[in-house]
Amino acid sequence: MELTYAPGACNIGADEIARRRKAAVAGLIASIGLGVALLAFGSAPGDFARLLVALPLTGAAIGWIQARRRFCMAYGLAGTFNLGKIGEMSRVSDQAALAADRRTALVIAAQGLALGVCGALLFLALPISLTN
């Protein structure tokens, strides 16, 4: 499937999508690792330190959303797109297209943040502790 630039809908190609998937997996692994570390150091349910998992979890969520939507948040904000090899950027010149890209980028940021915070709140309340 060949992808083409579509304002607010598609601004990355197959290579960039693969990068976003890898970033999502890395963020998820970091979230799990941080959660396990917090539990190992005695974090109990309700311990606000558990909210730290929101950071890598938000990164994972944003990576996954970008891969699924075929849209890079940073490229959308910068007014660029890349449908070829990594590093081959093109500029968005149309102002309406640029506005659409920026709106989509902000939506992705909000969705990723919401997922990261919700996941962290769930972990905060999760009744799991490794210490007695």
Secondary structure, DSSP 4 states (H G I P E B T S, - for coil): -----BTTTB-B-HHHHHHHHHHHHHHHHHHHHHHHHHHHTTPPTT-GGGGGGHHHHHHHHHHHHHHHHT--HHHHHHTEEB-SSTT--EE---HHHHHHHHHHHHHHHHHHHHHHHHHHHHHHH----S--
